[in-house]
Amino acid sequence: MVKTKRNKLAAWTASLCAFGMVMGLVACAPQATTSDTADQKADENKPVQVETPEADKFGVVTAESWKDAYPDQYASYMENESNAPLQNGGEKHNYLELYPALNTMYKGYAFALGYDEAASHLYTLQSVKDTPRTTKKEQLAGCITCKTPQFTKMVEDEGEGVYKEKFNDLIDEFDEPISCYNCHENDPQTLNVTGSYFVKALGNDAGENSKAPMNAQVCGQCHNEYYFDGETKATSNPYTGLKEMTPDAILAFYDEKGFKDWNHADTFAPMIKIQHPEFETMYGGDQAPMAKAGYGCADCHMAPATGESGEYTSHNWASPLENKELMENDCSKCHDDLEKQVKDIQAHEEERVTAISEKIEDMTGKIAAKYADEIAAMKAASEAKTDIPAASDELAALQKLQRNAQFYWDFVMVENSEGAHNSKLTDETLDKAEAAVDEALTMLA
């Protein structure tokens, strides 16, 4: 595990799946703030010793156990209850309705069964239990990754064999959603990357000397693109180091590995489902302007607040656009109208995402219709567990274009800032998605 003493911002439980860490002037620089425990310190270099509460049966000190030692942080953490799931009355999108093309694009994969916009970290266990992706299809325990620190600790203690357990055999053992342990382990005065798979993926870029601040690394351990290893079923990342965290490099990794998440139900193309690559979008490759300027996720999504004991870092994860004080006192130094800038970026991204999804849907239908007999033979062999006949050159080329187009499109669509984290990379990635689908449609004309 990567571990560091806090020296700038108070610690995390995880980065928010939100949209506000936007492109800014490279001249911007994050403002120094006090730590979570500053009000408890007589001297910044001599932190007050806080007795560690008793851990649960997994070895995790729960968030509620810390509420007396860190009342402001705990109270702000509980404010996340207002960001509720759709089934709890939350104002969330059903993505299968918002983007009807997804019903075709994800066909044959669990995301076609149900795909709602994420709620806050307080609902992670409820959401993974309730989604049709786990209620209608048997899954392995890897789906619990990042849904509870208790699973993280179980993997740490028992090893990667846990990933091969069945989801339904384990899920009811856990009762703590994402909370303090995820980003502090059991020491709130440190930042810890507790997900061992992400430490491995960071490679030499892990730790305090990285171009990604620690308050971004603890976020990134859950807000990243991952896959389940074909043999061990372990949660894994398709890269090592920040330079390899780009759409092109990730696709090349999957191609070299021959990896697929599923074969498309209509075309039998070997498809990839991207997860939520916020960290890669900000810190991968050339990096976003805000990342180059030294900002971490907490700088925008966990702004300082004032409580009864003084200033502390809020654990109510929110867009900076919702924080008037931050907007007026910090963001305004570099942005004349940050809200308009963000909304313009997001509107542009949304227009392109919708248009390209419709093209991909059209392409998919045309491939399925033109090569119906050949695809049927491949599917029949797969179902019979016999040797699958090789696709003809034309069909193989179209399947590859479908895989590429949907990979690049998905990389943007599921990155939760809607383009605001890195608008340049967003447009470049959508360009690649559109180029692939246009090439396929030309072949099909």
C-alpha positions as CSV (number, residue, x, y, z in Angstrom):
1,M,0.0,0.0,0.0
2,V,1.1,3.5,-0.7
3,K,1.0,5.6,2.4
4,T,1.8,9.2,3.2
5,K,1.3,11.7,6.0
6,R,-1.1,14.4,5.1
7,N,0.6,17.6,4.3
8,K,-1.9,19.7,2.3
9,L,-5.5,18.7,2.3
10,A,-7.5,16.5,4.5
11,A,-8.0,13.0,3.5
12,W,-10.5,11.2,1.4
13,T,-12.8,8.3,1.2
14,A,-12.8,8.5,-2.6
15,S,-13.0,10.9,-5.4
16,L,-16.4,12.2,-6.5
17,C,-17.9,10.9,-9.7
18,A,-18.7,14.5,-10.6
19,F,-18.0,17.0,-13.2
20,G,-16.4,20.1,-11.9
21,M,-12.6,19.7,-12.0
22,V,-12.4,21.6,-15.2
23,M,-9.8,22.8,-17.7
24,G,-8.1,25.9,-16.3
25,L,-5.2,28.1,-17.0
26,V,-1.9,26.3,-16.5
27,A,-0.9,29.3,-14.4
28,C,-3.4,28.2,-11.8
29,A,-2.0,26.6,-8.6
30,P,-3.8,24.9,-5.8
31,Q,-4.1,26.9,-2.6
32,A,-2.6,25.5,0.6
33,T,-5.2,24.6,3.2
34,T,-5.2,23.3,6.7
35,S,-5.5,19.6,7.3
36,D,-8.5,17.8,8.8
37,T,-6.9,17.8,12.2
38,A,-5.5,21.4,12.2
39,D,-8.1,22.5,14.8
40,Q,-6.9,19.7,17.0
41,K,-3.3,20.6,16.9
42,A,-1.3,22.9,19.2
43,D,1.5,22.7,16.7
44,E,1.2,21.7,13.0
45,N,4.2,19.5,13.3
46,K,2.9,17.7,16.5
47,P,-0.5,16.1,15.6
48,V,-2.7,15.3,18.5
49,Q,-2.8,11.6,19.2
50,V,-6.3,10.2,18.6
51,E,-7.1,6.8,20.0
52,T,-8.0,4.4,17.2
53,P,-11.5,3.0,17.8
54,E,-12.1,-0.8,17.7
55,A,-12.2,-2.3,14.3
56,D,-15.0,-4.5,13.0
57,K,-14.5,-8.2,12.2
58,F,-12.8,-7.4,9.0
59,G,-10.3,-5.1,10.6
60,V,-11.9,-1.9,9.4
61,V,-12.7,1.0,11.7
62,T,-16.0,2.2,10.4
63,A,-16.9,5.8,9.6
64,E,-19.4,6.0,12.5
65,S,-16.6,4.9,14.9
66,W,-14.6,8.1,14.0
67,K,-17.5,10.5,14.5
68,D,-16.5,11.7,18.0
69,A,-12.9,12.3,17.1
70,Y,-13.7,14.0,13.7
71,P,-17.3,15.3,14.1
72,D,-17.2,17.9,11.3
73,Q,-15.7,15.4,8.8
74,Y,-18.2,12.8,9.8
75,A,-21.2,15.2,9.6
76,S,-20.2,16.3,6.1
77,Y,-19.7,12.7,5.1
78,M,-23.3,11.9,6.1
79,E,-24.5,14.8,4.0
80,N,-23.8,12.6,1.0
81,E,-27.1,10.8,1.9
82,S,-28.9,13.5,-0.1
83,N,-27.2,12.2,-3.3
84,A,-29.6,9.2,-3.5
85,P,-30.1,6.4,-6.1
86,L,-33.0,6.5,-8.5
87,Q,-34.9,3.9,-6.5
88,N,-34.6,6.0,-3.4
89,G,-36.2,9.0,-5.0
90,G,-32.9,10.5,-6.3
91,E,-32.9,12.5,-9.5
92,K,-30.7,10.1,-11.4
93,H,-30.6,9.3,-15.1
94,N,-31.5,5.9,-16.5
95,Y,-28.8,5.8,-19.1
96,L,-30.6,3.1,-21.2
97,E,-33.4,5.7,-21.6
98,L,-31.2,8.7,-21.9
99,Y,-29.1,7.0,-24.6
100,P,-31.4,4.5,-26.4
101,A,-28.6,3.4,-28.6
102,L,-27.0,1.7,-25.5
103,N,-29.7,-1.0,-25.7
104,T,-28.0,-2.0,-29.0
105,M,-24.4,-1.2,-28.1
106,Y,-24.3,-3.2,-24.9
107,K,-26.5,-6.0,-26.1
108,G,-25.4,-9.3,-24.7
109,Y,-23.6,-7.7,-21.7
110,A,-24.9,-7.1,-18.2
111,F,-25.0,-3.3,-18.7
112,A,-27.9,-3.8,-21.1
113,L,-29.9,-5.1,-18.2
114,G,-29.7,-2.0,-16.1
115,Y,-27.6,1.1,-16.1
116,D,-28.4,4.0,-13.8
117,E,-26.4,7.1,-12.9
118,A,-24.3,6.5,-9.8
119,A,-25.4,7.8,-6.4
120,S,-23.1,8.9,-3.6
121,H,-20.5,6.7,-1.9
122,L,-22.9,6.1,1.0
123,Y,-25.0,3.9,-1.4
124,T,-22.3,1.8,-3.0
125,L,-23.4,-1.4,-1.4
126,Q,-27.1,-0.9,-1.9
127,S,-26.5,0.1,-5.5
128,V,-24.4,-3.0,-6.4
129,K,-26.9,-5.3,-4.6
130,D,-29.9,-3.7,-6.4
131,T,-28.7,-3.4,-10.0
132,P,-30.1,-5.8,-12.5
133,R,-26.4,-6.5,-13.5
134,T,-26.2,-8.6,-10.3
135,T,-29.8,-9.5,-9.6
136,K,-30.4,-10.9,-13.1
137,K,-27.0,-12.3,-13.9
138,E,-24.6,-14.3,-11.7
139,Q,-21.4,-12.4,-11.1
140,L,-18.1,-13.0,-9.3
141,A,-16.9,-11.2,-6.2
142,G,-14.8,-8.7,-8.3
143,C,-18.0,-6.7,-8.7
144,I,-17.7,-5.7,-5.0
145,T,-14.3,-4.0,-5.6
146,C,-14.5,-0.4,-4.4
147,K,-18.0,-0.9,-3.0
148,T,-16.9,-1.5,0.6
149,P,-13.5,-1.3,2.4
150,Q,-14.4,-4.6,4.1
151,F,-13.9,-6.3,0.8
152,T,-10.7,-4.5,0.3
153,K,-9.5,-5.7,3.6
154,M,-10.7,-9.3,2.9
155,V,-8.6,-9.4,-0.3
156,E,-5.6,-8.0,1.6
157,D,-5.9,-10.6,4.2
158,E,-7.0,-13.7,2.2
159,G,-5.4,-13.0,-1.2
160,E,-6.7,-12.9,-4.8
161,G,-8.6,-16.1,-4.4
162,V,-11.4,-14.0,-3.0
163,Y,-12.1,-12.7,-6.5
164,K,-13.2,-16.1,-7.7
165,E,-15.9,-16.3,-5.0
166,K,-19.5,-15.8,-6.2
167,F,-20.9,-12.4,-5.7
168,N,-24.1,-13.6,-4.0
169,D,-22.1,-15.8,-1.6
170,L,-20.2,-12.8,-0.2
171,I,-22.2,-9.6,-0.7
172,D,-24.5,-9.9,2.4
173,E,-21.4,-10.2,4.6
174,F,-20.6,-6.5,4.2
175,D,-22.4,-3.5,5.7
176,E,-19.9,-0.5,5.4
177,P,-20.1,1.5,2.1
178,I,-17.1,3.5,0.9
179,S,-15.8,5.2,4.0
180,C,-12.7,6.3,5.9
181,Y,-10.7,3.1,5.5
182,N,-10.7,3.3,1.7
183,C,-8.4,6.3,1.7
184,H,-7.0,6.4,5.2
185,E,-6.8,2.8,6.2
186,N,-7.3,3.1,9.9
187,D,-5.3,6.3,10.4
188,P,-7.2,9.5,9.5
189,Q,-3.9,11.5,9.6
190,T,-2.6,9.6,6.5
191,L,-3.6,9.1,2.9
192,N,-3.3,5.5,1.8
193,V,-4.0,3.8,-1.5
194,T,-5.5,0.6,0.0
195,G,-6.3,-1.0,-3.4
196,S,-3.2,-3.1,-4.0
197,Y,-4.1,-3.5,-7.7
198,F,-3.9,0.2,-8.3
199,V,-0.6,0.5,-6.5
200,K,0.7,-2.0,-8.9
201,A,-0.8,-0.1,-11.8
202,L,0.8,3.1,-10.8
203,G,4.2,1.5,-10.7
204,N,7.0,4.0,-10.2
205,D,4.4,6.8,-10.2
206,A,2.9,5.7,-6.9
207,G,3.6,7.7,-3.8
208,E,4.4,11.2,-2.8
209,N,6.8,12.0,-5.7
210,S,4.3,11.2,-8.4
211,K,2.9,13.8,-10.9
212,A,-0.4,12.7,-9.5
213,P,-1.0,14.1,-5.9
214,M,-1.8,11.6,-3.2
215,N,-5.3,13.1,-2.8
216,A,-5.8,12.1,-6.5
217,Q,-4.2,8.7,-6.1
218,V,-6.6,7.7,-3.4
219,C,-9.4,8.8,-5.6
220,G,-8.0,7.1,-8.6
221,Q,-7.9,3.7,-7.0
222,C,-11.6,3.5,-7.6
223,H,-12.2,6.0,-10.3
224,N,-10.3,4.2,-13.1
225,E,-10.6,1.8,-16.0
226,Y,-10.1,-1.8,-14.8
227,Y,-10.8,-5.3,-16.0
228,F,-11.0,-8.7,-14.4
229,D,-8.1,-11.0,-15.2
230,G,-9.1,-13.9,-17.3
231,E,-7.4,-16.5,-15.1
232,T,-7.3,-15.1,-11.5
233,K,-10.5,-12.9,-12.0
234,A,-8.6,-10.3,-9.9
235,T,-9.4,-6.6,-10.4
236,S,-6.6,-5.3,-12.6
237,N,-5.6,-2.2,-14.6
238,P,-4.6,-2.2,-18.3
239,Y,-1.3,-0.2,-17.8
240,T,1.6,0.4,-15.6
241,G,2.5,4.1,-14.9
242,L,0.9,7.4,-15.8
243,K,2.3,7.5,-19.4
244,E,0.4,4.3,-20.3
245,M,-3.0,5.7,-19.0
246,T,-4.3,6.9,-22.4
247,P,-7.1,5.6,-24.5
248,D,-4.7,4.5,-27.3
249,A,-2.4,2.6,-25.0
250,I,-5.2,1.0,-23.1
251,L,-6.8,-0.3,-26.3
252,A,-3.4,-1.5,-27.5
253,F,-3.0,-3.4,-24.2
254,Y,-6.3,-5.1,-24.6
255,D,-5.6,-5.9,-28.3
256,E,-2.3,-7.5,-27.5
257,K,-3.8,-9.5,-24.7
258,G,-6.7,-10.6,-26.9
259,F,-9.0,-9.4,-24.1
260,K,-12.7,-9.0,-24.4
261,D,-15.5,-8.4,-21.9
262,W,-18.1,-10.1,-24.2
263,N,-19.0,-11.0,-27.7
264,H,-21.7,-8.6,-29.0
265,A,-25.0,-10.4,-29.2
266,D,-25.8,-9.2,-32.8
267,T,-22.4,-9.1,-34.5
268,F,-20.2,-11.4,-32.3
269,A,-17.6,-8.6,-32.2
270,P,-15.2,-9.0,-29.2
271,M,-16.2,-5.9,-27.2
272,I,-14.7,-4.0,-24.3
273,K,-16.7,-2.2,-21.6
274,I,-14.9,0.8,-20.2
275,Q,-15.6,1.7,-16.6
276,H,-15.1,5.2,-15.2
277,P,-11.6,6.6,-16.3
278,E,-11.6,9.9,-14.3
279,F,-8.0,9.3,-13.1
280,E,-6.7,8.4,-16.6
281,T,-8.5,11.4,-18.1
282,M,-6.9,13.8,-15.6
283,Y,-3.4,12.3,-15.0
284,G,-2.7,9.9,-17.9
285,G,-0.4,10.6,-20.7
286,D,0.1,14.4,-21.4
287,Q,-2.3,15.1,-18.5
288,A,-5.1,17.7,-18.3
289,P,-4.3,21.3,-17.7
290,M,-5.5,21.2,-14.1
291,A,-3.4,18.2,-13.4
292,K,-0.3,19.9,-14.9
293,A,-1.0,22.9,-12.6
294,G,-0.7,20.6,-9.6
295,Y,-4.3,20.1,-8.6
296,G,-5.6,17.0,-7.0
297,C,-9.2,15.8,-6.9
298,A,-9.8,17.1,-3.3
299,D,-8.8,20.6,-4.3
300,C,-12.0,21.0,-6.2
301,H,-14.3,18.3,-4.8
302,M,-13.5,18.5,-1.1
303,A,-13.1,22.2,-0.5
304,P,-12.4,23.6,3.0
305,A,-15.4,24.4,5.2
306,T,-15.8,25.9,8.6
307,G,-17.3,24.0,11.5
308,E,-17.7,24.4,15.2
309,S,-14.0,23.6,15.7
310,G,-12.7,25.8,12.9
311,E,-11.7,25.0,9.3
312,Y,-11.7,21.4,8.1
313,T,-11.9,19.6,4.7
314,S,-15.5,18.8,3.7
315,H,-16.2,15.1,3.1
316,N,-19.4,16.0,1.2
317,W,-18.2,15.3,-2.3
318,A,-19.6,17.9,-4.7
319,S,-19.0,19.8,-7.9
320,P,-17.1,23.0,-7.3
321,L,-19.9,24.7,-9.2
322,E,-22.1,24.0,-6.1
323,N,-19.6,25.7,-3.8
324,K,-20.1,29.4,-3.9
325,E,-17.3,30.2,-1.6
326,L,-14.8,28.2,-3.6
327,M,-16.0,29.7,-6.9
328,E,-15.7,33.2,-5.6
329,N,-12.5,33.0,-3.6
330,D,-10.4,30.5,-5.7
331,C,-11.8,29.6,-9.1
332,S,-12.5,33.2,-10.0
333,K,-8.7,33.9,-9.9
334,C,-8.4,32.1,-13.2
335,H,-11.9,31.8,-14.6
336,D,-14.1,34.8,-15.5
337,D,-17.2,32.5,-15.7
338,L,-16.4,28.9,-14.7
339,E,-20.0,27.8,-14.7
340,K,-20.5,28.9,-18.3
341,Q,-17.2,27.4,-19.3
342,V,-18.2,24.0,-17.8
343,K,-21.7,24.0,-19.3
344,D,-20.4,24.9,-22.8
345,I,-17.9,22.0,-22.6
346,Q,-20.5,19.6,-21.4
347,A,-23.1,20.7,-24.0
348,H,-20.6,20.1,-26.8
349,E,-19.6,16.7,-25.4
350,E,-23.2,15.7,-25.0
351,E,-24.1,16.6,-28.5
352,R,-21.2,14.6,-29.9
353,V,-21.8,11.6,-27.6
354,T,-25.4,11.4,-28.7
355,A,-24.8,11.7,-32.4
356,I,-21.9,9.2,-32.4
357,S,-24.0,6.7,-30.4
358,E,-26.6,6.8,-33.1
359,K,-24.0,6.1,-35.7
360,I,-22.7,3.1,-33.8
361,E,-26.2,1.8,-33.4
362,D,-26.7,2.1,-37.2
363,M,-23.4,0.4,-37.9
364,T,-24.1,-2.4,-35.6
365,G,-27.5,-3.2,-37.2
366,K,-26.0,-3.1,-40.7
367,I,-23.2,-5.5,-39.8
368,A,-25.7,-7.9,-38.2
369,A,-28.0,-7.8,-41.2
370,K,-25.3,-8.1,-43.9
371,Y,-23.4,-11.0,-42.3
372,A,-26.4,-12.7,-40.6
373,D,-25.5,-16.3,-41.7
374,E,-21.8,-16.0,-40.9
375,I,-22.5,-14.5,-37.5
376,A,-25.2,-17.2,-36.7
377,A,-22.7,-19.9,-37.4
378,M,-20.2,-18.3,-35.0
379,K,-22.7,-17.9,-32.3
380,A,-24.0,-21.5,-32.7
381,A,-20.4,-22.8,-32.3
382,S,-19.9,-20.7,-29.2
383,E,-23.1,-21.9,-27.6
384,A,-22.1,-25.5,-28.4
385,K,-18.6,-24.9,-27.1
386,T,-17.1,-26.1,-30.3
387,D,-14.4,-24.4,-32.5
388,I,-15.7,-21.1,-33.6
389,P,-15.2,-20.5,-37.4
390,A,-13.0,-17.6,-38.3
391,A,-14.7,-14.5,-39.5
392,S,-14.3,-13.6,-43.2
393,D,-11.8,-10.8,-43.8
394,E,-14.6,-8.2,-44.3
395,L,-16.5,-9.2,-41.2
396,A,-13.4,-9.3,-39.1
397,A,-12.5,-5.8,-40.2
398,L,-15.9,-4.5,-39.4
399,Q,-15.9,-6.3,-36.0
400,K,-12.6,-4.5,-35.2
401,L,-14.0,-1.2,-36.2
402,Q,-17.1,-1.8,-34.0
403,R,-14.8,-2.7,-31.1
404,N,-12.7,0.4,-31.6
405,A,-15.5,2.9,-32.2
406,Q,-17.4,1.7,-29.1
407,F,-14.2,1.6,-27.0
408,Y,-13.4,5.3,-27.7
409,W,-17.0,6.4,-27.4
410,D,-17.4,4.6,-24.0
411,F,-14.2,6.1,-22.7
412,V,-15.8,9.5,-23.0
413,M,-19.4,8.6,-22.1
414,V,-18.6,6.9,-18.8
415,E,-16.0,9.5,-17.6
416,N,-18.2,11.4,-15.2
417,S,-17.1,15.0,-15.9
418,E,-18.9,15.0,-19.3
419,G,-15.7,16.5,-20.9
420,A,-14.9,19.1,-18.3
421,H,-11.9,17.3,-16.8
422,N,-10.0,17.3,-20.1
423,S,-11.9,18.7,-23.0
424,K,-9.0,18.3,-25.4
425,L,-8.6,14.6,-24.8
426,T,-12.4,14.2,-24.9
427,D,-12.7,15.7,-28.4
428,E,-9.7,13.7,-29.6
429,T,-11.1,10.5,-28.3
430,L,-14.5,11.1,-29.8
431,D,-12.8,11.9,-33.1
432,K,-11.3,8.4,-33.1
433,A,-14.7,6.9,-32.3
434,E,-16.3,8.7,-35.1
435,A,-13.6,7.9,-37.6
436,A,-13.9,4.2,-36.8
437,V,-17.7,4.2,-37.2
438,D,-17.6,6.3,-40.4
439,E,-15.1,3.9,-41.9
440,A,-17.4,1.0,-41.1
441,L,-20.4,2.7,-42.5
442,T,-18.5,3.4,-45.7
443,M,-17.7,-0.2,-46.0
444,L,-21.3,-1.2,-45.4
445,A,-22.7,1.3,-47.9
